[in-house]
Amino acid sequence: MVNIAVLGHGVVGSGVMEVLASNGKNIGKKAGKNIEVKKILDLREFPDLPYADRFTKNFQEILSDDSIHVVVEVMGGVNPAYEYVSESLKKGKSVVTSNKELVAAKGAELLKIANEHNVNFLFEASVGGGIPIIKPLHLCLGANEIFEIAGILNGTTNFILTKMIRESMSFADALAMAQKLGYAEANPAADVEGHDACRKICILASLSFGRHIYPESVPTEGITKITLEDVAYAESFGRVIKLIGHAKKLEDSDQVSIMVSPMMVSKSSQLSSVDDVYNGILVRGSATGDVVFYGKGAGKLPTASAVVSDIIDCIRADGTIKSLQWQDSTESRVADYKQQPVRAYVRYLGEKGAELAASLFGEVEFLSREGRPMEEAAFVTPLLSEEKLEENLNNMRRQGVEILGKIRLLEE
């Protein structure tokens, strides 16, 4: 018998309890020992639950209980989660979390503490919900050098964009539908502004490239400026618009090019067909080539499934799992995005637009769409640096051209 504690009884915490209750016998066989939830930390009371007697409002009861060997943190946020997790690890308890914000902010430090105390800090559920991606990166693909990751990492934004693409629904209407269906929060900023995807690509990049990459150092754009006009131009170009977290290790350098932004993805890409609330993560390895992980990126039971899988790994592990490590980094390894090469779609208004686009950018590809007004046009730039791209667009603005939209292209 192994005793565990669950910190938080929200969507994921209650899901963990449900999975353990419904499949406990099979889970026990896989773990090699039966699993018992001894304590559940929550400030609320749940008197009608069959396990109501296990709730506590005092974390110290869990920390001081030497019979509890695994702590499951599903509270969310950095504080007080960081304090609870770090203290649990120092006390010799392994920790499992679904908390992407915590891992993105404190992952290197918490992995170090776990290693120092010969326990584990596992976080499969922090990226991709029920999609296995953390374990494949450090174990299944361990023979590879991972040099690029591109992913649709947020189900809410993918749902919104899918509605815009398939049903010509406006961003506002698609967001309202996502909120009504429970896919988006009342305050959807973390999703639609790209912050959620940023935390996830930071975790994947840190694990893949060996040093911690902090979200604050990653250029991040959301989908709030995407319009149906942009969607139509993308269609005419044989592409679809997705919010992409992208990280690439630069050749002959210790730096990483990393960004979160809307991108036009070719319909020949495996990521182009990832729709609705699903996530898709493409990993490019030196031996395997491209590998794609696909599935529901969130949800009560898919996320709880990943959490319980980590609990099993903690119970079966003989000390710290050494392959799940990365080092902290005092200096940012993030390359200046302004110096990185990019192709971009540009939509504009202005009579001089076509002439200026050709003179400033050289060979451009003009696009069209059904119902395009005479004064509106769009083109795709050749490959150039972000800095040069912005310089050219500013030149167009100064000469009376209104830039309506800019979307990067995901190059395969």
Secondary structure, DSSP 8 states (H G I E B T S, - for coil): -EEEEEE--SHHHHHHHHHHHHHHHHHHHHHTS-EEEEEEE-SS--TTSTTGGGEES-HHHHHT-TTEEEEEE-S-SSTTHHHHHHHHHHTT-EEEE--HHHHHHHHHHHHHHHHHTT--EE-GGGSSTTS--HHIIIIITTTS-EEEEEEE--HHHHHHHHHHHHH---HHHHHHHHHHTTSS-SS-HHHHTSHHHHHHHHHHHHHHHSB---GGGS-B--STT--HHHHHHHHHTTEEEEEEEEEEE-TTSS-EEEEEEEEEEETTSGGGG--TTEEEEEEEETTTEEEEEEEE---HHHHHHHHHHHHHHHHH-SS--TTS--B--SS--B--GGGSEE-EEEEEE-TTHHHHHHHHHSS-EEE--TT--TTEEEEE--SEEHHHHHHHHHHHHHTT-EEEEEEEE---
